[in-house]
Amino acid sequence: MYSTLLTTLENNILTITINRPEKLNALNQQVMIDLEQVLNEVYNNGEIKSAIITGSGEKAFVAGADITEFNGLTKEQGITIAKKGQDIFFKIENSHKPIVAAVNGFALGGGCELAMACHFRLCSDNAKFGQPEVNLGLIPGYGGTQRLTQLVGKGKAMELMMSGALINAAEALQSGLVNYVTTPHELLLKTKEILTLIQNKSPLALAKIIDCVNVAVISDSAYTNGKSGYDKEIESFGDCFASEDMKEGVTAFLEKRAPVFRGK
């Protein structure tokens, strides 16, 4: 179905593998088109409860954008590329189904930005992260200046983007960029283990958590309809009381049994 992606659906988890190992899974125009299409599948396929994004091969998650496509572009074309990339990555960030990055190797430039757009990240112990665009006379354009700052803080983000330096898995864990470090063999197993736990929860509650946390890191009122994160939390908390999932959760707790959530 996709020329640059491999997909497998198992236990309601869709594993999306970027499959350009000969190019270290670099993001070209076709990868971005395929990513947008597979995200539509995540959004609309009821059998999919969560998703993993990873890379093909043992060397790279995504080693960056395909720079060969940048040569000779105008300012207007650069703006168009950045806007398209941000729109696709916003679609990951705002998905009401959990999307997690399993970073196996290099996550550089657009690859680091792709990983940061996911709801959280795990990586193998051979992973390396960085935003080295400054070495090309560029800056991150797919949301990296914003998300890296949100995740690791202003000072560290400034250092990494200004120097173009890479950090290893241990540094990524210490800085809060990733949640877990595993061996390459255990990476997908650990990611699926976490998602299996998560997707047994109420889909409606998960969606509300994603919405509220995303508002917490957005300061522009144009994107939040003028509401603070606390306002969003109050509204979302109240919405839960109108759901069948909340009634089932409370009833199951009182009856001392496992809840059966249906996303209603």
C-alpha atoms as an extended CHARMM CRD file, in Angstrom:
* protein
*
       264  EXT
         1         1  MET       CA              0.0000000000        0.0000000000        0.0000000000  PROA      1               0.0000000000
         2         2  TYR       CA              2.9020000000        2.3940000000        0.7670000000  PROA      2               0.0000000000
         3         3  SER       CA              6.0520000000        2.6150000000       -1.3270000000  PROA      3               0.0000000000
         4         4  THR       CA              8.3060000000        3.7990000000        1.5260000000  PROA      4               0.0000000000
         5         5  LEU       CA              6.6280000000        2.2710000000        4.5830000000  PROA      5               0.0000000000
         6         6  LEU       CA              6.0300000000       -1.2080000000        5.9450000000  PROA      6               0.0000000000
         7         7  THR       CA              3.0040000000       -1.7040000000        8.1940000000  PROA      7               0.0000000000
         8         8  THR       CA              1.8800000000       -4.5520000000       10.4180000000  PROA      8               0.0000000000
         9         9  LEU       CA             -1.2050000000       -4.6570000000       12.6350000000  PROA      9               0.0000000000
        10        10  GLU       CA             -1.0110000000       -6.9840000000       15.6230000000  PROA      10              0.0000000000
        11        11  ASN       CA             -3.0500000000       -6.8490000000       18.8340000000  PROA      11              0.0000000000
        12        12  ASN       CA             -4.5310000000       -3.5110000000       17.7140000000  PROA      12              0.0000000000
        13        13  ILE       CA             -1.0280000000       -1.9540000000       17.4940000000  PROA      13              0.0000000000
        14        14  LEU       CA             -0.0200000000       -0.6740000000       14.0460000000  PROA      14              0.0000000000
        15        15  THR       CA              3.7510000000       -0.7620000000       13.5740000000  PROA      15              0.0000000000
        16        16  ILE       CA              4.8420000000        1.7430000000       10.9270000000  PROA      16              0.0000000000
        17        17  THR       CA              8.3860000000        1.1520000000        9.6500000000  PROA      17              0.0000000000
        18        18  ILE       CA             10.0460000000        3.7560000000        7.4550000000  PROA      18              0.0000000000
        19        19  ASN       CA             11.6980000000        1.5800000000        4.8420000000  PROA      19              0.0000000000
        20        20  ARG       CA             14.5750000000        3.3150000000        3.0620000000  PROA      20              0.0000000000
        21        21  PRO       CA             17.5080000000        1.5960000000        4.7900000000  PROA      21              0.0000000000
        22        22  GLU       CA             19.8690000000        2.3370000000        1.8860000000  PROA      22              0.0000000000
        23        23  LYS       CA             19.2900000000        6.0540000000        2.6060000000  PROA      23              0.0000000000
        24        24  LEU       CA             19.2000000000        5.5930000000        6.3980000000  PROA      24              0.0000000000
        25        25  ASN       CA             15.4190000000        6.1080000000        6.1260000000  PROA      25              0.0000000000
        26        26  ALA       CA             15.7990000000        9.7740000000        5.1730000000  PROA      26              0.0000000000
        27        27  LEU       CA             12.5560000000       11.7040000000        4.7840000000  PROA      27              0.0000000000
        28        28  ASN       CA             11.9020000000       12.5010000000        1.1380000000  PROA      28              0.0000000000
        29        29  GLN       CA              8.6770000000       13.7700000000       -0.4000000000  PROA      29              0.0000000000
        30        30  GLN       CA              7.3080000000       10.2530000000       -0.8940000000  PROA      30              0.0000000000
        31        31  VAL       CA              7.9210000000        9.3020000000        2.7460000000  PROA      31              0.0000000000
        32        32  MET       CA              5.9980000000       12.3860000000        3.8290000000  PROA      32              0.0000000000
        33        33  ILE       CA              3.1190000000       11.5320000000        1.4710000000  PROA      33              0.0000000000
        34        34  ASP       CA              3.0550000000        7.9690000000        2.8120000000  PROA      34              0.0000000000
        35        35  LEU       CA              3.2030000000        9.1650000000        6.4300000000  PROA      35              0.0000000000
        36        36  GLU       CA              0.2070000000       11.4190000000        5.8690000000  PROA      36              0.0000000000
        37        37  GLN       CA             -1.7420000000        8.5340000000        4.3280000000  PROA      37              0.0000000000
        38        38  VAL       CA             -0.8870000000        6.0480000000        7.0660000000  PROA      38              0.0000000000
        39        39  LEU       CA             -1.9040000000        8.6010000000        9.7010000000  PROA      39              0.0000000000
        40        40  ASN       CA             -5.3070000000        8.7820000000        8.0130000000  PROA      40              0.0000000000
        41        41  GLU       CA             -5.4830000000        5.0110000000        8.5010000000  PROA      41              0.0000000000
        42        42  VAL       CA             -4.5830000000        5.3750000000       12.1920000000  PROA      42              0.0000000000
        43        43  TYR       CA             -7.2730000000        8.0100000000       12.6400000000  PROA      43              0.0000000000
        44        44  ASN       CA            -10.0200000000        6.1400000000       10.7730000000  PROA      44              0.0000000000
        45        45  ASN       CA             -9.4230000000        2.3980000000       11.2630000000  PROA      45              0.0000000000
        46        46  GLY       CA            -11.3080000000        1.2010000000       14.3330000000  PROA      46              0.0000000000
        47        47  GLU       CA             -9.0720000000       -1.8820000000       14.6190000000  PROA      47              0.0000000000
        48        48  ILE       CA             -6.0750000000        0.3500000000       15.3480000000  PROA      48              0.0000000000
        49        49  LYS       CA             -5.8570000000        1.4450000000       18.9820000000  PROA      49              0.0000000000
        50        50  SER       CA             -2.2630000000        2.6860000000       18.9730000000  PROA      50              0.0000000000
        51        51  ALA       CA              0.7600000000        2.9430000000       16.6910000000  PROA      51              0.0000000000
        52        52  ILE       CA              4.5400000000        2.6900000000       16.7030000000  PROA      52              0.0000000000
        53        53  ILE       CA              6.8240000000        4.5750000000       14.3240000000  PROA      53              0.0000000000
        54        54  THR       CA             10.2640000000        3.0440000000       13.7850000000  PROA      54              0.0000000000
        55        55  GLY       CA             12.9360000000        2.6950000000       11.0970000000  PROA      55              0.0000000000
        56        56  SER       CA             14.1340000000       -0.1580000000        8.9310000000  PROA      56              0.0000000000
        57        57  GLY       CA             17.5350000000       -1.7080000000        9.5630000000  PROA      57              0.0000000000
        58        58  GLU       CA             19.9140000000       -1.4990000000       12.4970000000  PROA      58              0.0000000000
        59        59  LYS       CA             21.5880000000        1.8620000000       11.8230000000  PROA      59              0.0000000000
        60        60  ALA       CA             18.8700000000        4.4770000000       11.7270000000  PROA      60              0.0000000000
        61        61  PHE       CA             15.4090000000        5.4940000000       12.8230000000  PROA      61              0.0000000000
        62        62  VAL       CA             15.4920000000        8.4240000000       10.4010000000  PROA      62              0.0000000000
        63        63  ALA       CA             18.8380000000       10.0840000000        9.6980000000  PROA      63              0.0000000000
        64        64  GLY       CA             17.2270000000       13.3530000000        8.5750000000  PROA      64              0.0000000000
        65        65  ALA       CA             15.5300000000       14.8900000000        5.5970000000  PROA      65              0.0000000000
        66        66  ASP       CA             16.6890000000       13.9080000000        2.1160000000  PROA      66              0.0000000000
        67        67  ILE       CA             18.9800000000       16.8780000000        1.4670000000  PROA      67              0.0000000000
        68        68  THR       CA             19.2070000000       16.0930000000       -2.2460000000  PROA      68              0.0000000000
        69        69  GLU       CA             15.6810000000       17.4750000000       -2.5450000000  PROA      69              0.0000000000
        70        70  PHE       CA             16.7000000000       20.8200000000       -0.9740000000  PROA      70              0.0000000000
        71        71  ASN       CA             19.2440000000       21.8490000000       -3.5730000000  PROA      71              0.0000000000
        72        72  GLY       CA             18.1910000000       24.9230000000       -5.5350000000  PROA      72              0.0000000000
        73        73  LEU       CA             14.9230000000       25.5610000000       -3.7300000000  PROA      73              0.0000000000
        74        74  THR       CA             13.6000000000       29.0960000000       -3.3060000000  PROA      74              0.0000000000
        75        75  LYS       CA             12.5080000000       30.7490000000       -0.0610000000  PROA      75              0.0000000000
        76        76  GLU       CA              8.8630000000       30.1440000000       -0.9800000000  PROA      76              0.0000000000
        77        77  GLN       CA              9.5130000000       26.4660000000       -1.6620000000  PROA      77              0.0000000000
        78        78  GLY       CA             11.3320000000       26.1720000000        1.6620000000  PROA      78              0.0000000000
        79        79  ILE       CA              8.3200000000       27.6420000000        3.4440000000  PROA      79              0.0000000000
        80        80  THR       CA              6.0290000000       25.1820000000        1.6750000000  PROA      80              0.0000000000
        81        81  ILE       CA              8.1840000000       22.2080000000        2.7080000000  PROA      81              0.0000000000
        82        82  ALA       CA              8.3060000000       23.3220000000        6.3510000000  PROA      82              0.0000000000
        83        83  LYS       CA              4.5490000000       23.9510000000        6.4680000000  PROA      83              0.0000000000
        84        84  LYS       CA              3.7850000000       20.5400000000        4.9990000000  PROA      84              0.0000000000
        85        85  GLY       CA              6.1460000000       18.8040000000        7.4080000000  PROA      85              0.0000000000
        86        86  GLN       CA              4.7140000000       20.6140000000       10.4040000000  PROA      86              0.0000000000
        87        87  ASP       CA              1.1500000000       19.7910000000        9.3660000000  PROA      87              0.0000000000
        88        88  ILE       CA              1.9660000000       16.0760000000        9.1590000000  PROA      88              0.0000000000
        89        89  PHE       CA              3.8160000000       16.0950000000       12.4900000000  PROA      89              0.0000000000
        90        90  PHE       CA              0.9350000000       17.9900000000       14.1360000000  PROA      90              0.0000000000
        91        91  LYS       CA             -1.2740000000       15.1460000000       12.9330000000  PROA      91              0.0000000000
        92        92  ILE       CA              0.9160000000       12.7310000000       14.9130000000  PROA      92              0.0000000000
        93        93  GLU       CA              0.9850000000       14.9600000000       17.9920000000  PROA      93              0.0000000000
        94        94  ASN       CA             -2.7850000000       15.5220000000       17.9710000000  PROA      94              0.0000000000
        95        95  SER       CA             -3.8060000000       11.9360000000       17.2760000000  PROA      95              0.0000000000
        96        96  HSD       CA             -6.3060000000       10.7190000000       19.8690000000  PROA      96              0.0000000000
        97        97  LYS       CA             -4.7020000000        7.2850000000       19.5810000000  PROA      97              0.0000000000
        98        98  PRO       CA             -1.2580000000        6.9580000000       21.1910000000  PROA      98              0.0000000000
        99        99  ILE       CA              1.6220000000        7.0920000000       18.6980000000  PROA      99              0.0000000000
       100       100  VAL       CA              5.0380000000        6.1920000000       20.1200000000  PROA      100             0.0000000000
       101       101  ALA       CA              8.4910000000        6.3990000000       18.5240000000  PROA      101             0.0000000000
       102       102  ALA       CA             10.7890000000        3.3730000000       18.7970000000  PROA      102             0.0000000000
       103       103  VAL       CA             14.1240000000        4.9370000000       17.8970000000  PROA      103             0.0000000000
       104       104  ASN       CA             16.5850000000        2.3730000000       16.5780000000  PROA      104             0.0000000000
       105       105  GLY       CA             19.7970000000        4.2280000000       15.7320000000  PROA      105             0.0000000000
       106       106  PHE       CA             20.2150000000        7.7140000000       14.2980000000  PROA      106             0.0000000000
       107       107  ALA       CA             17.3750000000       10.2150000000       14.8060000000  PROA      107             0.0000000000
       108       108  LEU       CA             18.7990000000       13.3490000000       13.2660000000  PROA      108             0.0000000000
       109       109  GLY       CA             17.2570000000       16.5030000000       11.8720000000  PROA      109             0.0000000000
       110       110  GLY       CA             13.8150000000       15.6490000000       10.5440000000  PROA      110             0.0000000000
       111       111  GLY       CA             14.1520000000       12.2330000000       12.1710000000  PROA      111             0.0000000000
       112       112  CYS       CA             14.5660000000       13.7620000000       15.6120000000  PROA      112             0.0000000000
       113       113  GLU       CA             11.6360000000       16.0510000000       14.8280000000  PROA      113             0.0000000000
       114       114  LEU       CA              9.5190000000       13.0510000000       13.8050000000  PROA      114             0.0000000000
       115       115  ALA       CA             10.3520000000       11.2430000000       17.0430000000  PROA      115             0.0000000000
       116       116  MET       CA              9.5550000000       14.3440000000       19.1120000000  PROA      116             0.0000000000
       117       117  ALA       CA              6.1440000000       14.7020000000       17.4340000000  PROA      117             0.0000000000
       118       118  CYS       CA              5.1700000000       11.3010000000       18.8530000000  PROA      118             0.0000000000
       119       119  HSD       CA              3.4990000000       11.1730000000       22.2550000000  PROA      119             0.0000000000
       120       120  PHE       CA              6.6430000000        9.7280000000       23.8270000000  PROA      120             0.0000000000
       121       121  ARG       CA              9.8000000000        7.9000000000       22.8110000000  PROA      121             0.0000000000
       122       122  LEU       CA             11.8020000000        4.7710000000       23.5610000000  PROA      122             0.0000000000
       123       123  CYS       CA             15.2300000000        4.1350000000       22.0630000000  PROA      123             0.0000000000
       124       124  SER       CA             17.8450000000        1.4330000000       21.7070000000  PROA      124             0.0000000000
       125       125  ASP       CA             21.1910000000        1.8760000000       23.4180000000  PROA      125             0.0000000000
       126       126  ASN       CA             22.8810000000        2.6160000000       20.0710000000  PROA      126             0.0000000000
       127       127  ALA       CA             20.5800000000        5.5750000000       19.3190000000  PROA      127             0.0000000000
       128       128  LYS       CA             21.8710000000        9.0750000000       18.6820000000  PROA      128             0.0000000000
       129       129  PHE       CA             19.7730000000       12.2410000000       18.5600000000  PROA      129             0.0000000000
       130       130  GLY       CA             20.4910000000       15.6730000000       17.1510000000  PROA      130             0.0000000000
       131       131  GLN       CA             19.3900000000       18.7170000000       15.1760000000  PROA      131             0.0000000000
       132       132  PRO       CA             22.5000000000       19.3110000000       13.0300000000  PROA      132             0.0000000000
       133       133  GLU       CA             20.7780000000       21.5520000000       10.4600000000  PROA      133             0.0000000000
       134       134  VAL       CA             23.0650000000       24.4540000000       11.4260000000  PROA      134             0.0000000000
       135       135  ASN       CA             25.9070000000       22.6040000000        9.6460000000  PROA      135             0.0000000000
       136       136  LEU       CA             23.9810000000       23.1630000000        6.3890000000  PROA      136             0.0000000000
       137       137  GLY       CA             23.1870000000       26.7950000000        7.1270000000  PROA      137             0.0000000000
       138       138  LEU       CA             19.6630000000       25.7580000000        8.0950000000  PROA      138             0.0000000000
       139       139  ILE       CA             17.5020000000       25.4320000000       11.2020000000  PROA      139             0.0000000000
       140       140  PRO       CA             14.9800000000       22.7130000000       12.1140000000  PROA      140             0.0000000000
       141       141  GLY       CA             11.7980000000       23.3110000000       10.1200000000  PROA      141             0.0000000000
       142       142  TYR       CA              9.3850000000       20.5550000000       11.1320000000  PROA      142             0.0000000000
       143       143  GLY       CA              8.7820000000       21.8300000000       14.6730000000  PROA      143             0.0000000000
       144       144  GLY       CA             12.1760000000       20.9850000000       16.1390000000  PROA      144             0.0000000000
       145       145  THR       CA             12.9400000000       24.4260000000       17.5820000000  PROA      145             0.0000000000
       146       146  GLN       CA              9.7230000000       24.2390000000       19.5940000000  PROA      146             0.0000000000
       147       147  ARG       CA              9.5000000000       20.5800000000       20.6440000000  PROA      147             0.0000000000
       148       148  LEU       CA             13.1560000000       20.1760000000       21.5770000000  PROA      148             0.0000000000
       149       149  THR       CA             12.8750000000       23.2490000000       23.8140000000  PROA      149             0.0000000000
       150       150  GLN       CA              9.7130000000       21.8530000000       25.4230000000  PROA      150             0.0000000000
       151       151  LEU       CA             11.3500000000       18.4870000000       26.0880000000  PROA      151             0.0000000000
       152       152  VAL       CA             14.8860000000       19.3380000000       27.2300000000  PROA      152             0.0000000000
       153       153  GLY       CA             14.6510000000       23.0190000000       28.2300000000  PROA      153             0.0000000000
       154       154  LYS       CA             15.8310000000       26.2430000000       26.6280000000  PROA      154             0.0000000000
       155       155  GLY       CA             19.5200000000       26.0550000000       27.5000000000  PROA      155             0.0000000000
       156       156  LYS       CA             20.1220000000       22.5010000000       26.3070000000  PROA      156             0.0000000000
       157       157  ALA       CA             17.9990000000       23.0210000000       23.1930000000  PROA      157             0.0000000000
       158       158  MET       CA             19.9720000000       26.1520000000       22.3230000000  PROA      158             0.0000000000
       159       159  GLU       CA             23.2600000000       24.2780000000       22.7500000000  PROA      159             0.0000000000
       160       160  LEU       CA             22.2100000000       21.2960000000       20.6460000000  PROA      160             0.0000000000
       161       161  MET       CA             20.7640000000       23.3400000000       17.7880000000  PROA      161             0.0000000000
       162       162  MET       CA             23.5810000000       25.9260000000       17.7510000000  PROA      162             0.0000000000
       163       163  SER       CA             26.3910000000       23.3570000000       17.9080000000  PROA      163             0.0000000000
       164       164  GLY       CA             24.7900000000       20.6550000000       15.7820000000  PROA      164             0.0000000000
       165       165  ALA       CA             26.1440000000       18.1670000000       18.3220000000  PROA      165             0.0000000000
       166       166  LEU       CA             24.6480000000       14.7100000000       18.8110000000  PROA      166             0.0000000000
       167       167  ILE       CA             23.6880000000       13.0830000000       22.0990000000  PROA      167             0.0000000000
       168       168  ASN       CA             23.6340000000        9.3650000000       22.8500000000  PROA      168             0.0000000000
       169       169  ALA       CA             20.8740000000        7.2510000000       24.3680000000  PROA      169             0.0000000000
       170       170  ALA       CA             22.0170000000        7.7700000000       27.9630000000  PROA      170             0.0000000000
       171       171  GLU       CA             22.0850000000       11.5540000000       27.5240000000  PROA      171             0.0000000000
       172       172  ALA       CA             18.6780000000       11.4580000000       25.8260000000  PROA      172             0.0000000000
       173       173  LEU       CA             17.2410000000        9.5840000000       28.8030000000  PROA      173             0.0000000000
       174       174  GLN       CA             18.8450000000       11.9450000000       31.3170000000  PROA      174             0.0000000000
       175       175  SER       CA             17.5390000000       15.0130000000       29.4760000000  PROA      175             0.0000000000
       176       176  GLY       CA             13.9730000000       13.7160000000       29.2390000000  PROA      176             0.0000000000
       177       177  LEU       CA             14.0240000000       13.2810000000       25.4830000000  PROA      177             0.0000000000
       178       178  VAL       CA             13.2260000000        9.5550000000       25.8220000000  PROA      178             0.0000000000
       179       179  ASN       CA             11.3690000000        7.5290000000       28.4540000000  PROA      179             0.0000000000
       180       180  TYR       CA             13.3030000000        4.2480000000       28.2160000000  PROA      180             0.0000000000
       181       181  VAL       CA             16.5380000000        2.8620000000       26.7870000000  PROA      181             0.0000000000
       182       182  THR       CA             16.6260000000       -0.8060000000       25.7740000000  PROA      182             0.0000000000
       183       183  THR       CA             18.7520000000       -3.1330000000       23.7050000000  PROA      183             0.0000000000
       184       184  PRO       CA             17.9590000000       -3.1450000000       19.9750000000  PROA      184             0.0000000000
       185       185  HSD       CA             16.3410000000       -6.5760000000       20.3470000000  PROA      185             0.0000000000
       186       186  GLU       CA             14.0670000000       -5.4540000000       23.1950000000  PROA      186             0.0000000000
       187       187  LEU       CA             13.0430000000       -2.1000000000       21.7110000000  PROA      187             0.0000000000
       188       188  LEU       CA              9.8380000000       -3.0940000000       19.9310000000  PROA      188             0.0000000000
       189       189  LEU       CA              8.9600000000       -5.6270000000       22.6300000000  PROA      189             0.0000000000
       190       190  LYS       CA              9.1490000000       -2.9490000000       25.3430000000  PROA      190             0.0000000000
       191       191  THR       CA              7.2290000000       -0.4340000000       23.2170000000  PROA      191             0.0000000000
       192       192  LYS       CA              4.4480000000       -2.9360000000       22.5320000000  PROA      192             0.0000000000
       193       193  GLU       CA              4.3410000000       -3.8910000000       26.2190000000  PROA      193             0.0000000000
       194       194  ILE       CA              3.6880000000       -0.2620000000       27.1990000000  PROA      194             0.0000000000
       195       195  LEU       CA              1.1060000000        0.2710000000       24.4580000000  PROA      195             0.0000000000
       196       196  THR       CA             -0.7120000000       -2.9430000000       25.4040000000  PROA      196             0.0000000000
       197       197  LEU       CA             -1.0880000000       -1.5560000000       28.9220000000  PROA      197             0.0000000000
       198       198  ILE       CA             -2.2200000000        1.8510000000       27.6460000000  PROA      198             0.0000000000
       199       199  GLN       CA             -4.7340000000        0.6590000000       25.0930000000  PROA      199             0.0000000000
       200       200  ASN       CA             -6.6520000000       -1.2760000000       27.7350000000  PROA      200             0.0000000000
       201       201  LYS       CA             -7.6620000000        2.0940000000       29.2000000000  PROA      201             0.0000000000
       202       202  SER       CA            -10.6390000000        4.1910000000       28.1110000000  PROA      202             0.0000000000
       203       203  PRO       CA            -10.0550000000        5.5390000000       24.5680000000  PROA      203             0.0000000000
       204       204  LEU       CA            -12.0150000000        8.6560000000       25.4720000000  PROA      204             0.0000000000
       205       205  ALA       CA             -9.8980000000        9.3130000000       28.5520000000  PROA      205             0.0000000000
       206       206  LEU       CA             -6.7000000000        8.7750000000       26.5310000000  PROA      206             0.0000000000
       207       207  ALA       CA             -7.8710000000       11.3180000000       23.9570000000  PROA      207             0.0000000000
       208       208  LYS       CA             -8.6260000000       13.8640000000       26.6800000000  PROA      208             0.0000000000
       209       209  ILE       CA             -5.1880000000       13.3310000000       28.2470000000  PROA      209             0.0000000000
       210       210  ILE       CA             -3.5090000000       13.9330000000       24.8830000000  PROA      210             0.0000000000
       211       211  ASP       CA             -5.5300000000       17.1130000000       24.3230000000  PROA      211             0.0000000000
       212       212  CYS       CA             -4.8200000000       18.5130000000       27.7960000000  PROA      212             0.0000000000
       213       213  VAL       CA             -1.1080000000       17.7430000000       27.7780000000  PROA      213             0.0000000000
       214       214  ASN       CA             -0.7320000000       19.2800000000       24.3200000000  PROA      214             0.0000000000
       215       215  VAL       CA             -2.3880000000       22.4740000000       25.5570000000  PROA      215             0.0000000000
       216       216  ALA       CA              0.0570000000       22.5290000000       28.4850000000  PROA      216             0.0000000000
       217       217  VAL       CA              2.9890000000       23.0690000000       26.1070000000  PROA      217             0.0000000000
       218       218  ILE       CA              1.2760000000       25.5620000000       23.7770000000  PROA      218             0.0000000000
       219       219  SER       CA              1.4200000000       29.2000000000       24.8450000000  PROA      219             0.0000000000
       220       220  ASP       CA             -0.2370000000       30.7210000000       21.7580000000  PROA      220             0.0000000000
       221       221  SER       CA             -3.8860000000       31.4290000000       22.5620000000  PROA      221             0.0000000000
       222       222  ALA       CA             -4.7120000000       31.1950000000       18.8540000000  PROA      222             0.0000000000
       223       223  TYR       CA             -4.1960000000       27.4470000000       19.1330000000  PROA      223             0.0000000000
       224       224  THR       CA             -6.0370000000       27.0450000000       22.4410000000  PROA      224             0.0000000000
       225       225  ASN       CA             -9.0720000000       29.2620000000       21.8320000000  PROA      225             0.0000000000
       226       226  GLY       CA             -7.8690000000       31.5230000000       24.6230000000  PROA      226             0.0000000000
       227       227  LYS       CA             -8.1940000000       28.7730000000       27.2440000000  PROA      227             0.0000000000
       228       228  SER       CA             -5.4750000000       27.8000000000       29.6750000000  PROA      228             0.0000000000
       229       229  GLY       CA             -4.4780000000       24.2050000000       30.2020000000  PROA      229             0.0000000000
       230       230  TYR       CA             -6.3590000000       24.2680000000       33.4840000000  PROA      230             0.0000000000
       231       231  ASP       CA             -9.5330000000       25.4220000000       31.7140000000  PROA      231             0.0000000000
       232       232  LYS       CA             -9.0990000000       22.6210000000       29.2010000000  PROA      232             0.0000000000
       233       233  GLU       CA             -8.6440000000       20.1180000000       32.0260000000  PROA      233             0.0000000000
       234       234  ILE       CA            -11.8480000000       21.2290000000       33.7760000000  PROA      234             0.0000000000
       235       235  GLU       CA            -13.8340000000       20.9740000000       30.5470000000  PROA      235             0.0000000000
       236       236  SER       CA            -12.3550000000       17.5720000000       29.6660000000  PROA      236             0.0000000000
       237       237  PHE       CA            -12.8640000000       16.2240000000       33.1830000000  PROA      237             0.0000000000
       238       238  GLY       CA            -16.5270000000       17.1580000000       32.9410000000  PROA      238             0.0000000000
       239       239  ASP       CA            -16.8240000000       15.5710000000       29.4940000000  PROA      239             0.0000000000
       240       240  CYS       CA            -15.6770000000       12.2620000000       30.9630000000  PROA      240             0.0000000000
       241       241  PHE       CA            -18.7120000000       12.2120000000       33.2710000000  PROA      241             0.0000000000
       242       242  ALA       CA            -20.9760000000       12.1340000000       30.2140000000  PROA      242             0.0000000000
       243       243  SER       CA            -19.2630000000        9.0070000000       28.8370000000  PROA      243             0.0000000000
       244       244  GLU       CA            -20.2020000000        5.3590000000       29.1440000000  PROA      244             0.0000000000
       245       245  ASP       CA            -16.5240000000        4.5950000000       29.7240000000  PROA      245             0.0000000000
       246       246  MET       CA            -16.4810000000        6.6190000000       32.9470000000  PROA      246             0.0000000000
       247       247  LYS       CA            -19.6340000000        4.8930000000       34.2020000000  PROA      247             0.0000000000
       248       248  GLU       CA            -18.1320000000        1.5020000000       33.3520000000  PROA      248             0.0000000000
       249       249  GLY       CA            -14.8400000000        2.3640000000       35.0430000000  PROA      249             0.0000000000
       250       250  VAL       CA            -16.4700000000        3.4650000000       38.2760000000  PROA      250             0.0000000000
       251       251  THR       CA            -18.8800000000        0.5060000000       38.2950000000  PROA      251             0.0000000000
       252       252  ALA       CA            -16.0610000000       -1.9600000000       37.6530000000  PROA      252             0.0000000000
       253       253  PHE       CA            -13.9970000000       -0.4220000000       40.4660000000  PROA      253             0.0000000000
       254       254  LEU       CA            -16.8840000000       -0.7280000000       42.9260000000  PROA      254             0.0000000000
       255       255  GLU       CA            -17.6050000000       -4.2850000000       41.7640000000  PROA      255             0.0000000000
       256       256  LYS       CA            -13.8900000000       -5.1580000000       42.0420000000  PROA      256             0.0000000000
       257       257  ARG       CA            -13.5330000000       -6.3370000000       38.4410000000  PROA      257             0.0000000000
       258       258  ALA       CA            -11.6160000000       -5.2470000000       35.3700000000  PROA      258             0.0000000000
       259       259  PRO       CA            -13.4240000000       -2.5900000000       33.3140000000  PROA      259             0.0000000000
       260       260  VAL       CA            -14.4270000000       -3.1690000000       29.7030000000  PROA      260             0.0000000000
       261       261  PHE       CA            -14.0850000000        0.1490000000       27.8900000000  PROA      261             0.0000000000
       262       262  ARG       CA            -15.8140000000        0.6930000000       24.5550000000  PROA      262             0.0000000000
       263       263  GLY       CA            -14.8350000000        4.2470000000       23.7220000000  PROA      263             0.0000000000
       264       264  LYS       CA            -18.3180000000        5.6470000000       24.2090000000  PROA      264             0.0000000000
